[in-house]
């Protein structure tokens, strides 16, 4: 499972853009984190179950922000 924003690390920059693309050749999802045109972190290759865990975590984070 992938851990996001846990530990003593600082928060991500406000202009960070996360995108996820599906690669049908490898049957994996690729997560990119960019600031402008530059990669902020190396791409993450996710299985379907990892992809679902990331999406669930993002939905939880967004729901708590709304409260």
C-alpha positions as CSV (number, residue, x, y, z in Angstrom):
1,X,0.0,0.0,0.0
2,X,1.2,3.5,-0.8
3,X,1.5,6.0,2.0
4,X,0.8,9.6,1.2
5,X,1.8,12.7,3.2
6,X,2.7,10.7,6.3
7,X,5.6,11.2,8.7
8,X,7.7,14.3,9.4
9,X,7.8,15.6,5.8
10,X,6.4,18.9,4.8
11,X,3.2,19.3,2.9
12,X,3.2,19.2,-0.9
13,X,3.6,22.5,-2.8
14,X,0.3,24.2,-3.6
15,X,0.8,24.0,-7.4
16,X,1.4,20.3,-7.4
17,X,-0.7,18.5,-10.0
18,X,-1.3,14.7,-9.7
19,X,-2.4,12.8,-12.8
20,X,-3.0,9.1,-13.3
21,X,-2.8,7.4,-16.6
22,X,-3.6,3.8,-17.6
23,X,-1.1,1.8,-19.6
24,X,-3.0,-1.0,-21.4
25,X,0.3,-2.7,-22.5
26,X,1.6,-3.2,-19.0
27,X,-1.9,-3.3,-17.4
28,X,-0.7,-0.8,-14.8
29,X,-1.6,2.7,-13.7
30,X,1.1,5.4,-13.8
31,X,0.8,8.3,-11.3
32,X,2.7,11.5,-12.2
33,X,3.2,14.4,-9.8
34,X,4.3,17.6,-11.5
35,X,5.0,21.2,-10.6
36,X,4.6,23.0,-13.9
37,X,6.2,20.8,-16.6
38,X,8.7,19.3,-14.2
39,X,8.2,15.9,-12.4
40,X,8.2,16.5,-8.7
41,X,8.6,12.8,-7.8
42,X,9.4,9.8,-10.0
43,X,6.4,8.2,-11.6
44,X,4.7,5.5,-9.5
45,X,3.5,2.3,-11.2
46,X,0.4,1.0,-9.6
47,X,-1.6,-2.3,-9.8
48,X,-5.3,-2.0,-9.9
49,X,-5.7,-2.6,-6.2
50,X,-3.0,0.0,-5.5
51,X,-4.8,2.4,-7.8
52,X,-8.1,1.9,-5.9
53,X,-6.3,2.5,-2.6
54,X,-4.9,5.8,-3.9
55,X,-8.3,6.9,-5.2
56,X,-10.0,6.0,-2.0
57,X,-7.4,8.0,0.0
58,X,-7.9,11.0,-2.2
59,X,-11.7,10.9,-1.9
60,X,-11.4,10.6,1.9
61,X,-9.0,13.6,2.0
62,X,-11.4,15.7,-0.2
63,X,-14.4,14.8,2.0
64,X,-12.6,15.8,5.2
65,X,-11.6,19.1,3.6
66,X,-15.2,19.9,2.9
67,X,-16.1,19.5,6.6
